[in-house]
Amino acid sequence: MVSQRNRRKTIKAIGCRERVSFPDFEVIGVKAKIDSGAQTSSIHAFRPRFSQRDDGEWVSFEIHPRRRSRKDAIRVSAKVFTHRWIRSSNGKRELRPVIVTKMSLGSEVFEAEMTLTNRHLMAYRMILGRSAMRGRFTIDPGKSYLFGE
């Protein structure tokens, strides 16, 4: 008989910065700041375009995987899950579209909610928030890129 203790999922340590990929969008290696203060993950959505389809609202946007570079921009589309008021780090509230997509970090592949916003003035194109990390990762704040740069 296997004890309950042995059935628990292994929780992996991640650094304060990691590279996150998006299999649904075929986007690899976006640098993300790991932010336990943020509930929801967020990504820089450049040139968003909203449209209505039979199954609801959709958004297409560009992802720029590398900071300060538009050369490798990738246009992707996703169904808008909802819109949510988010308070940014500067204290301003903003109504943002929320999508649900697959993320991969290390060997973990999982679905997570992600808000779309303009992060062009921010140091990182993406924030990985608590809800995506819950039950999967713990943060080692003294380390970075534990799964490779």
Phi and psi in degrees as GROMACS dihedral restraints (atoms count N, CA, C in turn):
[ dihedral_restraints ]
;  ai    aj    ak    al  type     phi  dphi    fc
    3     4     5     6     1   -89.5    20    10
    4     5     6     7     1   130.4    20    10
    6     7     8     9     1   -73.9    20    10
    7     8     9    10     1   159.4    20    10
    9    10    11    12     1   -60.4    20    10
   10    11    12    13     1   -35.6    20    10
   12    13    14    15     1   -60.3    20    10
   13    14    15    16     1   -39.8    20    10
   15    16    17    18     1   -75.5    20    10
   16    17    18    19     1   -14.4    20    10
   18    19    20    21     1   -85.0    20    10
   19    20    21    22     1   -14.3    20    10
   21    22    23    24     1   -61.5    20    10
   22    23    24    25     1   143.5    20    10
   24    25    26    27     1   -70.8    20    10
   25    26    27    28     1   140.5    20    10
   27    28    29    30     1   -74.4    20    10
   28    29    30    31     1   127.3    20    10
   30    31    32    33     1   -98.6    20    10
   31    32    33    34     1   125.8    20    10
   33    34    35    36     1   -93.5    20    10
   34    35    36    37     1   149.3    20    10
   36    37    38    39     1   -85.3    20    10
   37    38    39    40     1   138.9    20    10
   39    40    41    42     1  -125.7    20    10
   40    41    42    43     1   158.9    20    10
   42    43    44    45     1   -85.1    20    10
   43    44    45    46     1  -178.2    20    10
   45    46    47    48     1   -76.1    20    10
   46    47    48    49     1   -11.4    20    10
   48    49    50    51     1  -138.3    20    10
   49    50    51    52     1   136.7    20    10
   51    52    53    54     1  -147.0    20    10
   52    53    54    55     1   166.0    20    10
   54    55    56    57     1  -100.0    20    10
   55    56    57    58     1   129.8    20    10
   57    58    59    60     1  -117.3    20    10
   58    59    60    61     1   139.6    20    10
   60    61    62    63     1  -115.6    20    10
   61    62    63    64     1   160.0    20    10
   63    64    65    66     1  -127.2    20    10
   64    65    66    67     1    91.7    20    10
   66    67    68    69     1   -57.3    20    10
   67    68    69    70     1   -37.0    20    10
   69    70    71    72     1   -62.5    20    10
   70    71    72    73     1   -28.5    20    10
   72    73    74    75     1  -103.9    20    10
   73    74    75    76     1    -4.6    20    10
   75    76    77    78     1    57.7    20    10
   76    77    78    79     1    41.2    20    10
   78    79    80    81     1  -111.1    20    10
   79    80    81    82     1   127.7    20    10
   81    82    83    84     1  -119.7    20    10
   82    83    84    85     1   135.0    20    10
   84    85    86    87     1    74.6    20    10
   85    86    87    88     1    42.2    20    10
   87    88    89    90     1   -77.4    20    10
   88    89    90    91     1   127.5    20    10
   90    91    92    93     1   -70.1    20    10
   91    92    93    94     1   127.9    20    10
   93    94    95    96     1  -124.4    20    10
   94    95    96    97     1   141.2    20    10
   96    97    98    99     1   -89.2    20    10
   97    98    99   100     1   131.1    20    10
   99   100   101   102     1   -87.1    20    10
  100   101   102   103     1   121.6    20    10
  102   103   104   105     1  -131.9    20    10
  103   104   105   106     1    98.6    20    10
  105   106   107   108     1   -71.7    20    10
  106   107   108   109     1   -10.4    20    10
  108   109   110   111     1   -82.9    20    10
  109   110   111   112     1   -15.8    20    10
  111   112   113   114     1   -96.0    20    10
  112   113   114   115     1   129.3    20    10
  114   115   116   117     1   -69.7    20    10
  115   116   117   118     1   -49.0    20    10
  117   118   119   120     1  -110.1    20    10
  118   119   120   121     1   145.4    20    10
  120   121   122   123     1   -70.9    20    10
  121   122   123   124     1   156.9    20    10
  123   124   125   126     1  -145.3    20    10
  124   125   126   127     1   144.0    20    10
  126   127   128   129     1  -133.7    20    10
  127   128   129   130     1   151.2    20    10
  129   130   131   132     1   -70.8    20    10
  130   131   132   133     1   116.7    20    10
  132   133   134   135     1  -109.9    20    10
  133   134   135   136     1   108.5    20    10
  135   136   137   138     1   -95.7    20    10
  136   137   138   139     1   134.5    20    10
  138   139   140   141     1    54.7    20    10
  139   140   141   142     1    56.3    20    10
  141   142   143   144     1   -68.7    20    10
  142   143   144   145     1   144.0    20    10
  144   145   146   147     1  -133.1    20    10
  145   146   147   148     1   123.5    20    10
  147   148   149   150     1  -100.1    20    10
  148   149   150   151     1   145.6    20    10
  150   151   152   153     1  -149.1    20    10
  151   152   153   154     1   158.6    20    10
  153   154   155   156     1  -104.5    20    10
  154   155   156   157     1   135.8    20    10
  156   157   158   159     1  -125.8    20    10
  157   158   159   160     1   175.9    20    10
  159   160   161   162     1   -57.4    20    10
  160   161   162   163     1   -32.6    20    10
  162   163   164   165     1   -97.4    20    10
  163   164   165   166     1    11.7    20    10
  165   166   167   168     1   125.7    20    10
  166   167   168   169     1  -163.7    20    10
  168   169   170   171     1   -83.0    20    10
  169   170   171   172     1   137.6    20    10
  171   172   173   174     1  -125.0    20    10
  172   173   174   175     1   157.0    20    10
  174   175   176   177     1  -133.9    20    10
  175   176   177   178     1   136.8    20    10
  177   178   179   180     1  -114.0    20    10
  178   179   180   181     1   144.6    20    10
  180   181   182   183     1  -157.1    20    10
  181   182   183   184     1   163.6    20    10
  183   184   185   186     1   -98.0    20    10
  184   185   186   187     1   138.1    20    10
  186   187   188   189     1  -107.8    20    10
  187   188   189   190     1   130.5    20    10
  189   190   191   192     1  -108.5    20    10
  190   191   192   193     1    96.8    20    10
  192   193   194   195     1   -59.8    20    10
  193   194   195   196     1   -31.2    20    10
  195   196   197   198     1  -106.6    20    10
  196   197   198   199     1   134.8    20    10
  198   199   200   201     1   -64.0    20    10
  199   200   201   202     1   142.9    20    10
  201   202   203   204     1    62.6    20    10
  202   203   204   205     1    23.6    20    10
  204   205   206   207     1  -138.1    20    10
  205   206   207   208     1   128.7    20    10
  207   208   209   210     1  -107.4    20    10
  208   209   210   211     1    -3.5    20    10
  210   211   212   213     1   -63.1    20    10
  211   212   213   214     1   -34.9    20    10
  213   214   215   216     1  -102.7    20    10
  214   215   216   217     1    27.4    20    10
  216   217   218   219     1   -60.9    20    10
  217   218   219   220     1   139.8    20    10
  219   220   221   222     1  -125.7    20    10
  220   221   222   223     1   122.7    20    10
  222   223   224   225     1   -88.1    20    10
  223   224   225   226     1   127.5    20    10
  225   226   227   228     1  -128.9    20    10
  226   227   228   229     1   164.3    20    10
  228   229   230   231     1  -131.7    20    10
  229   230   231   232     1   147.3    20    10
  231   232   233   234     1  -152.9    20    10
  232   233   234   235     1   152.3    20    10
  234   235   236   237     1   -75.2    20    10
  235   236   237   238     1   137.0    20    10
  237   238   239   240     1   -77.9    20    10
  238   239   240   241     1   120.6    20    10
  240   241   242   243     1   -75.7    20    10
  241   242   243   244     1   -45.2    20    10
  243   244   245   246     1  -167.1    20    10
  244   245   246   247     1  -179.2    20    10
  246   247   248   249     1  -120.1    20    10
  247   248   249   250     1   141.5    20    10
  249   250   251   252     1  -139.7    20    10
  250   251   252   253     1   140.6    20    10
  252   253   254   255     1   -76.4    20    10
  253   254   255   256     1   127.0    20    10
  255   256   257   258     1  -124.8    20    10
  256   257   258   259     1   135.1    20    10
  258   259   260   261     1   -96.3    20    10
  259   260   261   262     1   117.7    20    10
  261   262   263   264     1   -77.6    20    10
  262   263   264   265     1   174.8    20    10
  264   265   266   267     1   -63.8    20    10
  265   266   267   268     1   -22.4    20    10
  267   268   269   270     1   -88.7    20    10
  268   269   270   271     1     3.6    20    10
  270   271   272   273     1    91.7    20    10
  271   272   273   274     1    -6.5    20    10
  273   274   275   276     1   -81.1    20    10
  274   275   276   277     1   142.2    20    10
  276   277   278   279     1   -92.7    20    10
  277   278   279   280     1   140.8    20    10
  279   280   281   282     1  -142.1    20    10
  280   281   282   283     1   134.8    20    10
  282   283   284   285     1   -84.4    20    10
  283   284   285   286     1   115.4    20    10
  285   286   287   288     1  -118.0    20    10
  286   287   288   289     1   146.5    20    10
  288   289   290   291     1   -72.3    20    10
  289   290   291   292     1   146.3    20    10
  291   292   293   294     1  -119.9    20    10
  292   293   294   295     1   131.2    20    10
  294   295   296   297     1  -117.6    20    10
  295   296   297   298     1   163.6    20    10
  297   298   299   300     1  -119.4    20    10
  298   299   300   301     1   126.7    20    10
  300   301   302   303     1  -147.6    20    10
  301   302   303   304     1   164.8    20    10
  303   304   305   306     1   -79.4    20    10
  304   305   306   307     1   139.5    20    10
  306   307   308   309     1  -123.0    20    10
  307   308   309   310     1   153.0    20    10
  309   310   311   312     1  -131.9    20    10
  310   311   312   313     1   138.5    20    10
  312   313   314   315     1  -143.5    20    10
  313   314   315   316     1   116.2    20    10
  315   316   317   318     1    62.7    20    10
  316   317   318   319     1  -130.6    20    10
  318   319   320   321     1   -92.7    20    10
  319   320   321   322     1    -2.1    20    10
  321   322   323   324     1   -85.6    20    10
  322   323   324   325     1   130.2    20    10
  324   325   326   327     1  -123.5    20    10
  325   326   327   328     1   126.7    20    10
  327   328   329   330     1  -153.3    20    10
  328   329   330   331     1   157.3    20    10
  330   331   332   333     1   -89.0    20    10
  331   332   333   334     1   142.4    20    10
  333   334   335   336     1  -150.5    20    10
  334   335   336   337     1   152.7    20    10
  336   337   338   339     1   -78.8    20    10
  337   338   339   340     1   145.3    20    10
  339   340   341   342     1  -146.1    20    10
  340   341   342   343     1   130.5    20    10
  342   343   344   345     1   -87.5    20    10
  343   344   345   346     1   153.2    20    10
  345   346   347   348     1  -109.1    20    10
  346   347   348   349     1   130.9    20    10
  348   349   350   351     1  -155.4    20    10
  349   350   351   352     1   172.2    20    10
  351   352   353   354     1   -90.6    20    10
  352   353   354   355     1   112.0    20    10
  354   355   356   357     1  -114.9    20    10
  355   356   357   358     1    25.0    20    10
  357   358   359   360     1   -64.1    20    10
  358   359   360   361     1   -24.0    20    10
  360   361   362   363     1   -91.2    20    10
  361   362   363   364     1    -5.1    20    10
  363   364   365   366     1   -88.5    20    10
  364   365   366   367     1   156.9    20    10
  366   367   368   369     1   -70.3    20    10
  367   368   369   370     1   -26.9    20    10
  369   370   371   372     1  -124.3    20    10
  370   371   372   373     1   142.1    20    10
  372   373   374   375     1   -72.4    20    10
  373   374   375   376     1   -16.2    20    10
  375   376   377   378     1  -143.5    20    10
  376   377   378   379     1   147.9    20    10
  378   379   380   381     1  -117.1    20    10
  379   380   381   382     1   129.7    20    10
  381   382   383   384     1  -100.3    20    10
  382   383   384   385     1   113.9    20    10
  384   385   386   387     1   -94.0    20    10
  385   386   387   388     1   176.4    20    10
  387   388   389   390     1   -58.6    20    10
  388   389   390   391     1   -42.4    20    10
  390   391   392   393     1   -63.7    20    10
  391   392   393   394     1   -32.2    20    10
  393   394   395   396     1   -74.6    20    10
  394   395   396   397     1   -28.6    20    10
  396   397   398   399     1   -86.4    20    10
  397   398   399   400     1   -25.0    20    10
  399   400   401   402     1   -53.6    20    10
  400   401   402   403     1   124.4    20    10
  402   403   404   405     1    79.1    20    10
  403   404   405   406     1    -0.5    20    10
  405   406   407   408     1  -118.7    20    10
  406   407   408   409     1   -40.5    20    10
  408   409   410   411     1  -136.6    20    10
  409   410   411   412     1   151.9    20    10
  411   412   413   414     1  -118.4    20    10
  412   413   414   415     1   157.7    20    10
  414   415   416   417     1  -104.4    20    10
  415   416   417   418     1   129.8    20    10
  417   418   419   420     1  -103.5    20    10
  418   419   420   421     1    98.2    20    10
  420   421   422   423     1   -65.9    20    10
  421   422   423   424     1   -14.7    20    10
  423   424   425   426     1   -88.8    20    10
  424   425   426   427     1    -0.6    20    10
  426   427   428   429     1  -119.9    20    10
  427   428   429   430     1   159.5    20    10
  429   430   431   432     1  -139.8    20    10
  430   431   432   433     1   147.4    20    10
  432   433   434   435     1    51.0    20    10
  433   434   435   436     1    54.0    20    10
  435   436   437   438     1   -66.3    20    10
  436   437   438   439     1   -19.1    20    10
  438   439   440   441     1  -103.1    20    10
  439   440   441   442     1    13.9    20    10
  441   442   443   444     1   104.5    20    10
  442   443   444   445     1   145.6    20    10
